[in-house]
Amino acid sequence: MFNTLYSKLALALTIVLVLVGAVFGGFSWYIGKQHADLVVQTFNRDLAANLIRERKLIDNGELNEATLKETFDEYMAINPSIEIYLLNNTGQIVSHSAPPEKVVRKSVSLIPIREFLENREYKPILGDDPRNKERGKAFSVSPVNTSAGMYGYLYVVLRGEAYDSVARTLEQQYLVRLGLQVLSISLLVGLAAGLIILWRVTRRLRRLTLEINRFQPQNQLVPASKTPSQGDEVNRLSLAFEDMSNRIREQIRSLEENDRKRRDLVANISHDLRTPTAAILGYLETLKARAALASESELQDYVETALRNASRMSKMIEELFEVAKLEAGAAAPDLEPISIADLAQDIVHQQGVLAKQKKIALSMEAPADLPLVKADTGMIHRVLENLVTNAINHLGRAGEVVVRLERRADCINISVWDSGKCIPQSEVARLFDRFYQGGERDERELGAGLGLSIAHQMLALHHTSIEVRNGQSGGKAFTFKLPVVPSAVCDNSAG
C-alpha cells in the first residue's frame, strides 16, 4: 500500500500532525489550567484576609468560633466553589466548611502557604487539597492572630470539589468537544496543505524518473535492462539512474571498441589492399615494359595474374561494403519460404570446380522430405557460400567437405563440415571477428578475413546463431539453425 514516496511522506505527515495535535492539545490544556489557576488566585488573593476582617472572626483578640461556623455555612450556600479551612500554626486542620466524610487530609503543608504569603509574583501557587491527596489547588490564605499570638491560618481553596464537578461536566459537554472540533479542522487543513505540497515536491522526482526511463529506448548500443517497479520514487529513480549510468558506461566501452575496430579496419584494409594493388601494378608495368620482347605465353600469364589480383581486390571491396551495410543496420532480411536443400545443392555445384582443383571431395547429405524454412534467400545463400568457401580454402590440398541438413523438431539444422585440422580453443572466440584469419599464412588462400564475420551478422539478423565444433576424430563443423515454415520460433543453440 505504501510503496511510493508520496504515500510514505503522507503517512509520516499524518502521524506527525496527530502527534503535534496531541502534544498541542495537552500543552494547551495544561497552559489553560495554569492560566485559570493564576487568574482565580490573583483575583481572590486577599479573600482569606477579607473574610477575617469583614466577618470579624477575631473578636477582642479571640477566635469567634460561632462567627466562623456561620461563615462556613453561608459561603457553602452562597459560593459552593470555595472551601474554607481553619488551620493551626502547624498546618493541622482544626475546622472546615466541607462535609467531614469528604476531608481525607488531617493537615496541610505550610511550604506553599509561606511561599504565597512571602511572594507577590504573578504565578500560580498550588497548595494541598484536603479532599484529595494527589493534586494541588489554587488557594487564598491569611494568618489568624489572637491576643495569645498566632493561632494559625484561614485557608481557602478557591476551586473546590463542587467547582471541579461542574468544570468536568462543561469540558465533556462543550469545551472538549469544541476544542476537538477546532483541533480536527486545523489538522485536516494542515494535512491537506501538506499533501498538496508533498505532491508537488514528489512530482519532480516522478518526472525525472520518467525522463530517465524515456532515455533508454532511444539508445540501442547496449540493451536496456528492466528497471524494477518496486519501491518508492527515490528507489525507482536510483535504480533508473544506476541502470542509465551502467548503460552509458557500456556505450562508452562499445564506442571505444568500435573506434579500435575502425582503426584496425583502416590498417587491415590498407594492408590487404596493398598486396593485390602492388601485384596488379607490377604485372601491368612488366607487361608494358616487355610487351615487345615477351612470348605470348608470358604475356598471357602476366594478364591472368593481374586479373586474379584484380578479382581478389574486387571481392575484398565488395565484402567491405557488405560489412558496412550490415553494421549500419541498412540490411534487413526479407523472410520468405525457401527450400534450403535446393539452396545448399546450388552452393555445392557452384563450388565444385574450386574443390576439384584442390582435390577436395565436396558433397551434400540431406533427407528427401525436408520442409521449407523461413529465411532471406540472398543472405542464407551468402552464408552457405562463405562457409563452404572458407572450408575449402582452409583445407588445403585433398580432403573432404560435407554440407549436412537435418530435421530437428521445428528447425532445420545446417552444418558445413570439413576434414581439416581442428581449431584451437583459444581461436574459437575470435573466428567471427572482422579481418581475423586463423591458421598459418601459407595454409590458406589470401583474403580479407570477412567471410565468417559476414555470415555471423547475417544469421544474427535471422535471430539465430552459429557455432563451431571440433570433431573427436578430427575435422570441424560450422552449424546453425533455421525455423521450419510456418513456425518462426527456433532454439538458437546450434548442434
Secondary structure as GFF3:
##gff-version 3
##sequence-region A 1 495
A	DSSP	alpha_helix	5	43	.	.	.	ID=ss1
A	DSSP	alpha_helix	47	54	.	.	.	ID=ss2
A	DSSP	beta_strand	58	59	.	.	.	ID=ss3
A	DSSP	beta_strand	62	63	.	.	.	ID=ss4
A	DSSP	alpha_helix	65	78	.	.	.	ID=ss5
A	DSSP	beta_strand	83	88	.	.	.	ID=ss6
A	DSSP	beta_strand	93	96	.	.	.	ID=ss7
A	DSSP	three_ten_helix	100	102	.	.	.	ID=ss8
A	DSSP	alpha_helix	111	118	.	.	.	ID=ss9
A	DSSP	beta_strand	126	129	.	.	.	ID=ss10
A	DSSP	beta_strand	132	146	.	.	.	ID=ss11
A	DSSP	beta_strand	149	157	.	.	.	ID=ss12
A	DSSP	alpha_helix	161	170	.	.	.	ID=ss13
A	DSSP	pi_helix	171	175	.	.	.	ID=ss14
A	DSSP	alpha_helix	176	215	.	.	.	ID=ss15
A	DSSP	three_ten_helix	216	218	.	.	.	ID=ss16
A	DSSP	alpha_helix	233	289	.	.	.	ID=ss17
A	DSSP	alpha_helix	296	327	.	.	.	ID=ss18
A	DSSP	beta_strand	336	338	.	.	.	ID=ss19
A	DSSP	alpha_helix	340	350	.	.	.	ID=ss20
A	DSSP	alpha_helix	352	357	.	.	.	ID=ss21
A	DSSP	beta_strand	360	365	.	.	.	ID=ss22
A	DSSP	beta_strand	373	375	.	.	.	ID=ss23
A	DSSP	alpha_helix	377	395	.	.	.	ID=ss24
A	DSSP	beta_strand	399	408	.	.	.	ID=ss25
A	DSSP	beta_strand	411	418	.	.	.	ID=ss26
A	DSSP	alpha_helix	425	428	.	.	.	ID=ss27
A	DSSP	three_ten_helix	441	443	.	.	.	ID=ss28
A	DSSP	alpha_helix	451	461	.	.	.	ID=ss29
A	DSSP	beta_strand	466	470	.	.	.	ID=ss30
A	DSSP	beta_strand	476	483	.	.	.	ID=ss31
###
